């Protein structure tokens, strides 16, 4: 027996707009999770590129780690690394092809996603490693261009490191809105660069013992930064594969509220 037209069952209508909105809300990370993944508090941006593309932060951080960690060991002279004189030229390849390239890529990708702070940090640190590698590359004649006046090179290059310290100090202050791990990393570099610049200044006047001491202390702080950065990088990798264990990074965004949040609260 045939059924009436009114009795015909129709499949439930799917409200695509609502369903898509629900999917986005499910995928959207919490504020602390977002800050852990992208190293900055979440800010409103147009589009959903963060849901379309992968997270570039661990890529940039990985490139940094594979250059910075061995470089610090060479500067400290462990097991004869760096010839005992802090010569870090053995790592030139990693400075170019790990640190510089991957940090530049990470900076560009973060910029596309609307993450200004990590973008600026990655671009400038990529520039540092590219500069460091070029300075050690004979083709660029950075050191030999001074001829026998090596002291002039030391005095000149030291000022570059001084202003890297200023940059890291500003980054450290800004990072107080992110997490403890990033603050420690940047604070360590705020100590590293003045120590390395002092090493060059002392080397320029022939004070070899003080020059070595400053170099080793600066490298030790950079090594400490690497250890914290390895932990931070590993926490991101675990998040990427949805690992059942999540490593804490010390979220600070819930303690130091942004200006926009305070403005909204005052308007209520």
DRENPA-3360 file (N, C-alpha, C; in nm, 2 decimals, always signed):
BEGIN
1 = XXXXXXXX = +0.08/-0.12/+0.00/+0.00/+0.00/+0.00/+0.09/+0.12/+0.00 ~ +0.06/+0.22/-0.09/+0.14/+0.34/-0.10/+0.11/+0.43/+0.01 ~ +0.21/+0.51/+0.05/+0.20/+0.61/+0.16/+0.17/+0.74/+0.10 ~ +0.09/+0.82/+0.18/+0.06/+0.96/+0.14/+0.18/+1.04/+0.13 ~ +0.17/+1.14/+0.05/+0.28/+1.24/+0.03/+0.33/+1.30/+0.16 ~ +0.22/+1.33/+0.25/+0.26/+1.39/+0.38/+0.33/+1.30/+0.47 ~ +0.32/+1.17/+0.44/+0.38/+1.07/+0.53/+0.52/+1.03/+0.49 ~ +0.56/+1.08/+0.38/+0.69/+1.04/+0.33/+0.80/+1.11/+0.42;
9 = XXXXXXXX = +0.89/+1.03/+0.47/+0.99/+1.08/+0.56/+1.10/+1.14/+0.48 ~ +1.14/+1.26/+0.52/+1.25/+1.33/+0.45/+1.37/+1.33/+0.54 ~ +1.49/+1.32/+0.49/+1.61/+1.32/+0.57/+1.62/+1.45/+0.65 ~ +1.67/+1.45/+0.77/+1.68/+1.57/+0.84/+1.76/+1.67/+0.77 ~ +1.72/+1.80/+0.77/+1.79/+1.90/+0.70/+1.91/+1.94/+0.79 ~ +2.03/+1.95/+0.72/+2.15/+1.98/+0.79/+2.18/+2.13/+0.77 ~ +2.19/+2.20/+0.88/+2.22/+2.34/+0.88/+2.37/+2.36/+0.87 ~ +2.42/+2.37/+0.75/+2.56/+2.37/+0.72/+2.63/+2.49/+0.80;
17 = XXXXXXXX = +2.57/+2.60/+0.80/+2.63/+2.72/+0.86/+2.65/+2.69/+1.01 ~ +2.55/+2.64/+1.08/+2.56/+2.61/+1.22/+2.66/+2.50/+1.25 ~ +2.65/+2.39/+1.16/+2.75/+2.28/+1.19/+2.89/+2.33/+1.17 ~ +2.92/+2.41/+1.06/+3.05/+2.46/+1.04/+3.10/+2.54/+1.16 ~ +3.00/+2.62/+1.21/+3.04/+2.71/+1.33/+3.07/+2.62/+1.45 ~ +3.00/+2.51/+1.47/+3.02/+2.43/+1.58/+3.16/+2.36/+1.56 ~ +3.19/+2.32/+1.44/+3.32/+2.26/+1.41/+3.43/+2.35/+1.45 ~ +3.42/+2.48/+1.41/+3.52/+2.58/+1.43/+3.54/+2.60/+1.58;
25 = XXXXXXXX = +3.43/+2.60/+1.66/+3.44/+2.62/+1.80/+3.51/+2.50/+1.87 ~ +3.48/+2.38/+1.81/+3.55/+2.26/+1.87/+3.70/+2.27/+1.84 ~ +3.74/+2.31/+1.72/+3.88/+2.31/+1.69/+3.95/+2.43/+1.75 ~ +3.88/+2.54/+1.79/+3.94/+2.66/+1.84/+4.01/+2.63/+1.97 ~ +4.14/+2.66/+1.98/+4.21/+2.63/+2.11/+4.17/+2.73/+2.22 ~ +4.18/+2.69/+2.34/+4.16/+2.78/+2.46/+4.27/+2.88/+2.46 ~ +4.25/+3.00/+2.53/+4.35/+3.10/+2.53/+4.49/+3.05/+2.57 ~ +4.50/+2.97/+2.68/+4.63/+2.92/+2.72/+4.69/+2.82/+2.62;
33 = XXXXXXXX = +4.60/+2.74/+2.56/+4.65/+2.65/+2.45/+4.70/+2.72/+2.33 ~ +4.63/+2.83/+2.29/+4.67/+2.91/+2.18/+4.81/+2.97/+2.21 ~ +4.82/+3.03/+2.32/+4.95/+3.10/+2.36/+5.06/+3.00/+2.36 ~ +5.04/+2.87/+2.40/+5.14/+2.77/+2.40/+5.18/+2.73/+2.26 ~ +5.09/+2.73/+2.17/+5.12/+2.69/+2.03/+5.19/+2.80/+1.95 ~ +5.14/+2.93/+1.97/+5.19/+3.04/+1.89/+5.27/+3.14/+1.96 ~ +5.30/+3.12/+2.09/+5.38/+3.21/+2.17/+5.33/+3.36/+2.17 ~ +5.21/+3.37/+2.17/+5.15/+3.51/+2.19/+5.00/+3.49/+2.22;
41 = XXXXXXXX = +4.94/+3.58/+2.30/+4.80/+3.57/+2.33/+4.72/+3.58/+2.20 ~ +4.60/+3.52/+2.19/+4.52/+3.52/+2.07/+4.46/+3.66/+2.05 ~ +4.47/+3.70/+1.92/+4.41/+3.82/+1.88/+4.32/+3.79/+1.76 ~ +4.21/+3.88/+1.75/+4.11/+3.86/+1.64/+4.18/+3.89/+1.51 ~ +4.16/+3.79/+1.41/+4.21/+3.81/+1.28/+4.10/+3.76/+1.18 ~ +4.10/+3.81/+1.06/+4.00/+3.77/+0.96/+4.04/+3.63/+0.91 ~ +3.94/+3.55/+0.88/+3.96/+3.42/+0.82/+3.99/+3.31/+0.92 ~ +4.01/+3.19/+0.87/+4.04/+3.08/+0.96/+4.17/+3.01/+0.91;
49 = XXXXXXXX = +4.27/+3.09/+0.88/+4.40/+3.03/+0.83/+4.46/+2.94/+0.93 ~ +4.44/+2.97/+1.06/+4.50/+2.89/+1.16/+4.44/+2.75/+1.17 ~ +4.32/+2.73/+1.11/+4.26/+2.60/+1.11/+4.29/+2.53/+0.97 ~ +4.35/+2.61/+0.88/+4.38/+2.55/+0.75/+4.52/+2.50/+0.74 ~ +4.61/+2.58/+0.79/+4.76/+2.55/+0.78/+4.81/+2.50/+0.91 ~ +4.93/+2.43/+0.90/+4.99/+2.38/+1.02/+5.05/+2.49/+1.10 ~ +5.10/+2.46/+1.22/+5.16/+2.55/+1.31/+5.31/+2.57/+1.28 ~ +5.35/+2.69/+1.24/+5.49/+2.71/+1.20/+5.59/+2.73/+1.31;
57 = XXXXXXXX = +5.53/+2.75/+1.43/+5.62/+2.78/+1.55/+5.73/+2.68/+1.58 ~ +5.69/+2.55/+1.59/+5.79/+2.45/+1.61/+5.90/+2.43/+1.50 ~ +5.86/+2.47/+1.38/+5.95/+2.46/+1.27/+6.07/+2.57/+1.29 ~ +6.03/+2.69/+1.32/+6.12/+2.79/+1.35/+6.21/+2.76/+1.47 ~ +6.14/+2.72/+1.57/+6.21/+2.69/+1.70/+6.31/+2.57/+1.68 ~ +6.27/+2.47/+1.60/+6.36/+2.36/+1.57/+6.49/+2.41/+1.50 ~ +6.47/+2.50/+1.40/+6.59/+2.55/+1.33/+6.68/+2.63/+1.42 ~ +6.62/+2.70/+1.51/+6.70/+2.78/+1.61/+6.78/+2.68/+1.70;
65 = XXXXXXXX = +6.71/+2.58/+1.75/+6.78/+2.49/+1.84/+6.90/+2.41/+1.78 ~ +6.88/+2.37/+1.66/+6.99/+2.29/+1.59/+7.11/+2.38/+1.55 ~ +7.09/+2.51/+1.57/+7.21/+2.60/+1.55/+7.26/+2.65/+1.68 ~ +7.17/+2.69/+1.76/+7.21/+2.76/+1.89/+7.28/+2.66/+1.99 ~ +7.23/+2.54/+2.00/+7.28/+2.45/+2.10/+7.42/+2.41/+2.07 ~ +7.46/+2.36/+1.95/+7.60/+2.33/+1.92/+7.69/+2.46/+1.93 ~ +7.63/+2.57/+1.89/+7.72/+2.69/+1.89/+7.76/+2.73/+2.03 ~ +7.67/+2.71/+2.12/+7.70/+2.75/+2.26/+7.81/+2.65/+2.32;
73 = XXXXXXXX = +7.80/+2.52/+2.27/+7.90/+2.43/+2.32/+8.04/+2.46/+2.26 ~ +8.04/+2.51/+2.14/+8.17/+2.55/+2.08/+8.22/+2.67/+2.15 ~ +8.14/+2.77/+2.18/+8.18/+2.89/+2.25/+8.23/+2.85/+2.39 ~ +8.17/+2.75/+2.46/+8.22/+2.71/+2.59/+8.34/+2.62/+2.58 ~ +8.36/+2.56/+2.47/+8.48/+2.47/+2.45/+8.47/+2.34/+2.51 ~ +8.35/+2.28/+2.51/+8.34/+2.14/+2.57/+8.41/+2.04/+2.48 ~ +8.49/+1.96/+2.54/+8.56/+1.85/+2.48/+8.64/+1.90/+2.35 ~ +8.69/+2.02/+2.37/+8.77/+2.08/+2.26/+8.70/+2.14/+2.15;
81 = XXXXXXXX = +8.56/+2.14/+2.16/+8.48/+2.21/+2.06/+8.52/+2.35/+2.04 ~ +8.52/+2.40/+1.92/+8.56/+2.54/+1.90/+8.71/+2.56/+1.91 ~ +8.79/+2.45/+1.92/+8.93/+2.46/+1.94/+8.98/+2.52/+2.07 ~ +8.88/+2.53/+2.16/+8.92/+2.59/+2.29/+8.93/+2.74/+2.29 ~ +8.90/+2.80/+2.17/+8.91/+2.95/+2.16/+8.78/+3.01/+2.13 ~ +8.67/+2.93/+2.13/+8.54/+2.98/+2.10/+8.51/+3.00/+1.95 ~ +8.59/+2.93/+1.87/+8.57/+2.94/+1.72/+8.45/+2.86/+1.68 ~ +8.34/+2.92/+1.64/+8.22/+2.85/+1.61/+8.19/+2.84/+1.46;
89 = XXXXXXXX = +8.30/+2.85/+1.38/+8.28/+2.84/+1.24/+8.24/+2.70/+1.19 ~ +8.26/+2.60/+1.27/+8.22/+2.46/+1.23/+8.07/+2.45/+1.21 ~ +8.00/+2.55/+1.26/+7.85/+2.54/+1.25/+7.79/+2.63/+1.15 ~ +7.87/+2.69/+1.06/+7.83/+2.79/+0.96/+7.71/+2.73/+0.88 ~ +7.71/+2.61/+0.84/+7.60/+2.55/+0.76/+7.47/+2.55/+0.84 ~ +7.48/+2.52/+0.97/+7.35/+2.51/+1.05/+7.30/+2.66/+1.07 ~ +7.39/+2.75/+1.08/+7.35/+2.89/+1.10/+7.27/+2.94/+0.98 ~ +7.31/+2.90/+0.86/+7.24/+2.94/+0.74/+7.11/+2.86/+0.71;
97 = XXXXXXXX = +7.13/+2.72/+0.71/+7.03/+2.63/+0.66/+6.94/+2.58/+0.76 ~ +6.97/+2.59/+0.89/+6.87/+2.56/+0.99/+6.81/+2.68/+1.05 ~ +6.90/+2.76/+1.12/+6.85/+2.88/+1.19/+6.79/+2.98/+1.10 ~ +6.87/+3.04/+1.01/+6.83/+3.15/+0.93/+6.71/+3.12/+0.84 ~ +6.72/+3.01/+0.76/+6.61/+2.97/+0.67/+6.48/+2.94/+0.74 ~ +6.49/+2.85/+0.85/+6.37/+2.81/+0.92/+6.31/+2.92/+1.00 ~ +6.39/+3.01/+1.06/+6.34/+3.12/+1.13/+6.27/+3.22/+1.03 ~ +6.33/+3.24/+0.92/+6.27/+3.33/+0.82/+6.13/+3.27/+0.77;
105 = XXXXXXXX = +6.13/+3.14/+0.75/+6.01/+3.07/+0.71/+5.90/+3.09/+0.82 ~ +5.94/+3.06/+0.94/+5.85/+3.07/+1.06/+5.80/+3.21/+1.07 ~ +5.89/+3.31/+1.06/+5.85/+3.45/+1.07/+5.74/+3.49/+0.96 ~ +5.77/+3.44/+0.84/+5.67/+3.47/+0.73/+5.54/+3.40/+0.75 ~ +5.54/+3.28/+0.80/+5.42/+3.20/+0.82/+5.34/+3.26/+0.94 ~ +5.41/+3.30/+1.04/+5.34/+3.37/+1.16/+5.28/+3.50/+1.11 ~ +5.35/+3.57/+1.03/+5.29/+3.70/+0.98/+5.16/+3.68/+0.90 ~ +5.16/+3.57/+0.82/+5.04/+3.54/+0.74/+4.93/+3.50/+0.83;
113 = XXXXXXXX = +4.96/+3.43/+0.94/+4.85/+3.39/+1.03/+4.81/+3.50/+1.13 ~ +4.88/+3.62/+1.12/+4.84/+3.73/+1.20/+4.90/+3.73/+1.34 ~ +5.01/+3.65/+1.36/+5.08/+3.64/+1.49/+5.20/+3.74/+1.49 ~ +5.18/+3.86/+1.52/+5.28/+3.96/+1.50/+5.41/+3.94/+1.59 ~ +5.39/+3.91/+1.72/+5.50/+3.90/+1.81/+5.60/+3.79/+1.77 ~ +5.55/+3.66/+1.75/+5.65/+3.56/+1.71/+5.70/+3.58/+1.57 ~ +5.63/+3.65/+1.49/+5.68/+3.68/+1.36/+5.80/+3.77/+1.37 ~ +5.79/+3.88/+1.45/+5.90/+3.97/+1.46/+6.02/+3.90/+1.53;
121 = XXXXXXXX = +6.00/+3.82/+1.63/+6.11/+3.75/+1.70/+6.18/+3.66/+1.60 ~ +6.10/+3.58/+1.53/+6.16/+3.49/+1.43/+6.24/+3.56/+1.32 ~ +6.18/+3.66/+1.27/+6.26/+3.73/+1.16/+6.39/+3.79/+1.21 ~ +6.38/+3.86/+1.33/+6.51/+3.92/+1.38/+6.61/+3.82/+1.42 ~ +6.57/+3.71/+1.48/+6.67/+3.61/+1.52/+6.72/+3.54/+1.39 ~ +6.63/+3.52/+1.29/+6.68/+3.47/+1.17/+6.79/+3.56/+1.11 ~ +6.76/+3.69/+1.12/+6.86/+3.79/+1.07/+6.99/+3.78/+1.15 ~ +6.98/+3.76/+1.28/+7.10/+3.74/+1.36/+7.19/+3.62/+1.31;
129 = XXXXXXXX = +7.12/+3.51/+1.30/+7.20/+3.39/+1.26/+7.25/+3.40/+1.12 ~ +7.18/+3.46/+1.03/+7.23/+3.49/+0.90/+7.36/+3.58/+0.90 ~ +7.35/+3.68/+0.99/+7.46/+3.77/+1.00/+7.58/+3.70/+1.07 ~ +7.55/+3.62/+1.17/+7.66/+3.55/+1.23/+7.73/+3.46/+1.14 ~ +7.65/+3.38/+1.06/+7.71/+3.29/+0.96/+7.79/+3.36/+0.86 ~ +7.74/+3.48/+0.81/+7.81/+3.55/+0.70/+7.94/+3.61/+0.76 ~ +7.94/+3.65/+0.88/+8.06/+3.71/+0.95/+8.17/+3.61/+0.95 ~ +8.13/+3.48/+0.97/+8.23/+3.38/+0.98/+8.27/+3.32/+0.85;
137 = XXXXXXXX = +8.20/+3.35/+0.74/+8.22/+3.30/+0.61/+8.33/+3.39/+0.54 ~ +8.44/+3.33/+0.50/+8.55/+3.40/+0.44/+8.51/+3.48/+0.31 ~ +8.41/+3.43/+0.24/+8.37/+3.50/+0.12/+8.33/+3.65/+0.15 ~ +8.27/+3.67/+0.26/+8.22/+3.81/+0.29/+8.33/+3.90/+0.35 ~ +8.44/+3.84/+0.38/+8.56/+3.92/+0.42/+8.53/+4.01/+0.53 ~ +8.45/+3.97/+0.62/+8.41/+4.06/+0.74/+8.53/+4.08/+0.83 ~ +8.60/+3.97/+0.86/+8.71/+3.99/+0.95/+8.84/+4.03/+0.88 ~ +8.87/+3.96/+0.77/+8.99/+3.99/+0.70/+8.99/+4.13/+0.64;
145 = XXXXXXXX = +8.87/+4.19/+0.62/+8.87/+4.32/+0.57/+8.94/+4.43/+0.66 ~ +8.96/+4.39/+0.78/+9.03/+4.48/+0.87/+9.18/+4.46/+0.87 ~ +9.23/+4.36/+0.79/+9.37/+4.33/+0.78/+9.43/+4.29/+0.92 ~ +9.54/+4.36/+0.95/+9.60/+4.32/+1.08/+9.53/+4.39/+1.20 ~ +9.44/+4.48/+1.17/+9.37/+4.55/+1.28/+9.25/+4.47/+1.33 ~ +9.28/+4.36/+1.39/+9.17/+4.27/+1.43/+9.09/+4.34/+1.55 ~ +9.16/+4.42/+1.63/+9.09/+4.48/+1.74/+8.98/+4.58/+1.69 ~ +9.00/+4.64/+1.57/+8.90/+4.72/+1.52/+8.77/+4.64/+1.49;
153 = XXXXXXXX = +8.79/+4.52/+1.43/+8.68/+4.43/+1.41/+8.61/+4.40/+1.53 ~ +8.68/+4.36/+1.64/+8.62/+4.32/+1.77/+8.54/+4.44/+1.82 ~ +8.59/+4.56/+1.82/+8.52/+4.67/+1.87/+8.39/+4.70/+1.79 ~ +8.40/+4.68/+1.66/+8.29/+4.71/+1.58/+8.18/+4.60/+1.59 ~ +8.21/+4.48/+1.59/+8.12/+4.37/+1.60/+8.05/+4.37/+1.74 ~ +8.12/+4.41/+1.84/+8.07/+4.41/+1.97/+7.95/+4.49/+1.99 ~ +7.94/+4.61/+1.91/+7.83/+4.69/+1.92/+7.70/+4.63/+1.86 ~ +7.72/+4.54/+1.76/+7.61/+4.47/+1.71/+7.54/+4.38/+1.82;
161 = XXXXXXXX = +7.63/+4.32/+1.90/+7.58/+4.23/+2.01/+7.52/+4.32/+2.12 ~ +7.57/+4.44/+2.14/+7.51/+4.52/+2.24/+7.36/+4.55/+2.20 ~ +7.33/+4.58/+2.08/+7.20/+4.61/+2.04/+7.11/+4.49/+2.02 ~ +7.17/+4.37/+2.00/+7.09/+4.25/+2.01/+7.04/+4.23/+2.16 ~ +7.13/+4.27/+2.25/+7.09/+4.27/+2.39/+6.97/+4.36/+2.42 ~ +6.97/+4.48/+2.37/+6.86/+4.57/+2.38/+6.73/+4.51/+2.32 ~ +6.75/+4.45/+2.20/+6.63/+4.39/+2.14/+6.57/+4.28/+2.23 ~ +6.66/+4.20/+2.28/+6.61/+4.09/+2.37/+6.55/+4.14/+2.50;
169 = XXXXXXXX = +6.60/+4.25/+2.55/+6.54/+4.31/+2.67/+6.39/+4.35/+2.64 ~ +6.37/+4.41/+2.53/+6.23/+4.45/+2.49/+6.14/+4.33/+2.47 ~ +6.20/+4.23/+2.40/+6.13/+4.10/+2.38/+6.09/+4.04/+2.51 ~ +6.18/+4.04/+2.61/+6.15/+3.98/+2.74/+6.03/+4.05/+2.81 ~ +6.03/+4.18/+2.80/+5.92/+4.25/+2.86/+5.79/+4.22/+2.80 ~ +5.79/+4.21/+2.66/+5.67/+4.18/+2.59/+5.62/+4.04/+2.62 ~ +5.72/+3.95/+2.63/+5.69/+3.80/+2.66/+5.62/+3.78/+2.79 ~ +5.62/+3.88/+2.88/+5.55/+3.86/+3.01/+5.40/+3.83/+2.99;
177 = XXXXXXXX = +5.35/+3.85/+2.87/+5.21/+3.82/+2.83/+5.20/+3.68/+2.77 ~ +5.30/+3.61/+2.77/+5.30/+3.48/+2.70/+5.31/+3.36/+2.80 ~ +5.43/+3.31/+2.82/+5.45/+3.20/+2.91/+5.59/+3.21/+2.97 ~ +5.61/+3.13/+3.08/+5.74/+3.14/+3.16/+5.85/+3.09/+3.08 ~ +5.83/+2.98/+3.00/+5.94/+2.93/+2.92/+6.00/+3.03/+2.82 ~ +5.91/+3.10/+2.75/+5.96/+3.20/+2.65/+6.03/+3.32/+2.73 ~ +5.98/+3.36/+2.84/+6.04/+3.47/+2.92/+6.18/+3.43/+2.96 ~ +6.20/+3.30/+3.01/+6.33/+3.26/+3.05/+6.43/+3.26/+2.93;
185 = XXXXXXXX = +6.38/+3.21/+2.82/+6.47/+3.20/+2.70/+6.52/+3.34/+2.66 ~ +6.43/+3.43/+2.65/+6.46/+3.57/+2.61/+6.54/+3.64/+2.72 ~ +6.51/+3.61/+2.84/+6.59/+3.67/+2.95/+6.74/+3.62/+2.95 ~ +6.75/+3.50/+2.92/+6.89/+3.44/+2.91/+6.97/+3.51/+2.80 ~ +6.90/+3.53/+2.69/+6.97/+3.60/+2.58/+7.00/+3.75/+2.61 ~ +6.92/+3.81/+2.70/+6.94/+3.94/+2.74/+7.07/+3.95/+2.82 ~ +7.11/+3.84/+2.88/+7.24/+3.83/+2.95/+7.35/+3.78/+2.86 ~ +7.32/+3.69/+2.77/+7.42/+3.64/+2.68/+7.49/+3.74/+2.59;
193 = XXXXXXXX = +7.41/+3.83/+2.53/+7.46/+3.92/+2.43/+7.55/+4.03/+2.50 ~ +7.52/+4.08/+2.62/+7.62/+4.17/+2.68/+7.75/+4.10/+2.72 ~ +7.74/+3.98/+2.76/+7.86/+3.90/+2.79/+7.95/+3.88/+2.67 ~ +7.88/+3.85/+2.56/+7.96/+3.82/+2.43/+8.02/+3.95/+2.38 ~ +7.94/+4.06/+2.39/+8.00/+4.19/+2.35/+8.12/+4.23/+2.44 ~ +8.11/+4.21/+2.57/+8.22/+4.24/+2.66/+8.34/+4.15/+2.62 ~ +8.31/+4.03/+2.58/+8.42/+3.94/+2.54/+8.50/+4.00/+2.42 ~ +8.43/+4.05/+2.33/+8.49/+4.12/+2.21/+8.57/+4.25/+2.25;
201 = XXXXXXXX = +8.51/+4.32/+2.34/+8.57/+4.45/+2.39/+8.70/+4.42/+2.46 ~ +8.70/+4.32/+2.55/+8.82/+4.28/+2.62/+8.92/+4.22/+2.52 ~ +8.88/+4.14/+2.43/+8.97/+4.09/+2.33/+9.04/+4.19/+2.25 ~ +8.97/+4.30/+2.22/+9.03/+4.41/+2.15/+9.14/+4.48/+2.22 ~ +9.14/+4.47/+2.35/+9.25/+4.54/+2.42/+9.35/+4.43/+2.48 ~ +9.34/+4.31/+2.43/+9.44/+4.21/+2.47/+9.41/+4.14/+2.60 ~ +9.30/+4.16/+2.66/+9.27/+4.10/+2.79/+9.21/+3.96/+2.77 ~ +9.29/+3.87/+2.74/+9.24/+3.74/+2.69/+9.17/+3.66/+2.80;
209 = XXXXXXXX = +9.21/+3.67/+2.92/+9.15/+3.59/+3.03/+9.01/+3.64/+3.05 ~ +8.99/+3.77/+3.07/+8.86/+3.83/+3.08/+8.77/+3.80/+2.96 ~ +8.83/+3.81/+2.84/+8.75/+3.79/+2.72/+8.70/+3.64/+2.72 ~ +8.78/+3.55/+2.76/+8.73/+3.41/+2.76/+8.62/+3.39/+2.87 ~ +8.64/+3.45/+2.98/+8.55/+3.43/+3.09/+8.41/+3.49/+3.05 ~ +8.41/+3.60/+2.99/+8.28/+3.66/+2.94/+8.22/+3.58/+2.83 ~ +8.30/+3.52/+2.75/+8.25/+3.44/+2.64/+8.18/+3.31/+2.70 ~ +8.25/+3.25/+2.79/+8.20/+3.12/+2.85/+8.07/+3.15/+2.93;
217 = XXXXXXXX = +8.07/+3.26/+3.00/+7.94/+3.29/+3.08/+7.83/+3.32/+2.99 ~ +7.85/+3.40/+2.88/+7.75/+3.43/+2.78/+7.70/+3.30/+2.72 ~ +7.79/+3.22/+2.68/+7.75/+3.09/+2.61/+7.67/+3.00/+2.71 ~ +7.71/+3.00/+2.84/+7.64/+2.92/+2.94/+7.49/+2.97/+2.95 ~ +7.47/+3.10/+2.94/+7.33/+3.15/+2.95/+7.25/+3.11/+2.82 ~ +7.32/+3.11/+2.71/+7.26/+3.07/+2.58/+7.23/+2.93/+2.58 ~ +7.32/+2.85/+2.64/+7.29/+2.70/+2.65/+7.17/+2.68/+2.74 ~ +7.16/+2.75/+2.85/+7.04/+2.74/+2.94/+6.91/+2.77/+2.86;
225 = XXXXXXXX = +6.92/+2.88/+2.78/+6.81/+2.91/+2.69/+6.77/+2.80/+2.60 ~ +6.87/+2.73/+2.55/+6.85/+2.61/+2.46/+6.78/+2.50/+2.53 ~ +6.82/+2.48/+2.65/+6.75/+2.37/+2.73/+6.60/+2.40/+2.75 ~ +6.57/+2.52/+2.79/+6.43/+2.56/+2.80/+6.36/+2.55/+2.67 ~ +6.43/+2.60/+2.56/+6.37/+2.60/+2.43/+6.34/+2.45/+2.38 ~ +6.43/+2.36/+2.42/+6.40/+2.22/+2.38/+6.27/+2.17/+2.45 ~ +6.26/+2.20/+2.57/+6.14/+2.17/+2.65/+6.01/+2.23/+2.58 ~ +6.02/+2.36/+2.55/+5.91/+2.43/+2.48/+5.88/+2.36/+2.35;
233 = XXXXXXXX = +5.98/+2.33/+2.27/+5.96/+2.27/+2.14/+5.89/+2.13/+2.15 ~ +5.94/+2.06/+2.25/+5.89/+1.92/+2.27/+5.74/+1.93/+2.31 ~ +5.70/+2.03/+2.39/+5.56/+2.05/+2.43/+5.48/+2.07/+2.31 ~ +5.53/+2.15/+2.21/+5.45/+2.18/+2.09/+5.44/+2.05/+2.00 ~ +5.54/+1.97/+2.00/+5.54/+1.85/+1.92/+5.43/+1.75/+1.98 ~ +5.43/+1.74/+2.11/+5.33/+1.66/+2.17/+5.19/+1.71/+2.14 ~ +5.17/+1.84/+2.14/+5.04/+1.89/+2.11/+5.00/+1.86/+1.96 ~ +5.10/+1.86/+1.88/+5.08/+1.84/+1.73/+5.02/+1.71/+1.70;
241 = XXXXXXXX = +5.06/+1.61/+1.78/+5.01/+1.47/+1.76/+4.90/+1.43/+1.86 ~ +4.85/+1.53/+1.93/+4.74/+1.51/+2.03/+4.78/+1.40/+2.13 ~ +4.91/+1.41/+2.18/+4.96/+1.32/+2.28/+4.88/+1.33/+2.41 ~ +4.85/+1.22/+2.47/+4.77/+1.22/+2.60/+4.83/+1.30/+2.71 ~ +4.96/+1.33/+2.71/+5.03/+1.40/+2.81/+5.06/+1.54/+2.76 ~ +5.03/+1.65/+2.83/+5.06/+1.78/+2.79/+5.16/+1.84/+2.89 ~ +5.27/+1.90/+2.84/+5.37/+1.96/+2.92/+5.33/+2.10/+2.95 ~ +5.33/+2.14/+3.08/+5.30/+2.28/+3.11/+5.42/+2.37/+3.07;
249 = XXXXXXXX = +5.38/+2.49/+3.03/+5.48/+2.59/+2.99/+5.47/+2.72/+3.07 ~ +5.38/+2.72/+3.17/+5.37/+2.84/+3.25/+5.29/+2.95/+3.19 ~ +5.17/+2.93/+3.16/+5.09/+3.04/+3.10/+5.08/+3.16/+3.18 ~ +5.12/+3.28/+3.13/+5.12/+3.41/+3.20/+5.00/+3.50/+3.15 ~ +4.94/+3.47/+3.04/+4.84/+3.56/+2.99/+4.72/+3.57/+3.08 ~ +4.69/+3.47/+3.17/+4.58/+3.49/+3.26/+4.61/+3.57/+3.38 ~ +4.74/+3.60/+3.40/+4.78/+3.68/+3.51/+4.81/+3.83/+3.47 ~ +4.86/+3.85/+3.35/+4.89/+3.98/+3.30/+4.79/+4.01/+3.19;
257 = XXXXXXXX = +4.68/+4.08/+3.22/+4.58/+4.10/+3.12/+4.62/+4.21/+3.02 ~ +4.57/+4.19/+2.90/+4.60/+4.28/+2.79/+4.52/+4.41/+2.81 ~ +4.56/+4.52/+2.74/+4.50/+4.65/+2.75/+4.36/+4.64/+2.70 ~ +4.33/+4.56/+2.59/+4.20/+4.55/+2.53/+4.10/+4.48/+2.63 ~ +4.15/+4.38/+2.70/+4.07/+4.32/+2.80/+4.03/+4.41/+2.91 ~ +4.12/+4.49/+2.96/+4.09/+4.59/+3.06/+3.99/+4.69/+3.01 ~ +4.01/+4.74/+2.88/+3.91/+4.83/+2.83/+3.77/+4.78/+2.82 ~ +3.76/+4.65/+2.78/+3.63/+4.59/+2.77/+3.57/+4.58/+2.91;
265 = XXXX = +3.65/+4.54/+3.01/+3.60/+4.53/+3.15/+3.55/+4.66/+3.20 ~ +3.62/+4.77/+3.17/+3.59/+4.90/+3.22/+3.46/+4.95/+3.15 ~ +3.43/+4.90/+3.03/+3.31/+4.95/+2.96/+3.19/+4.88/+3.00 ~ +3.20/+4.77/+3.07/+3.08/+4.69/+3.12/+3.02/+4.76/+3.23;
% end
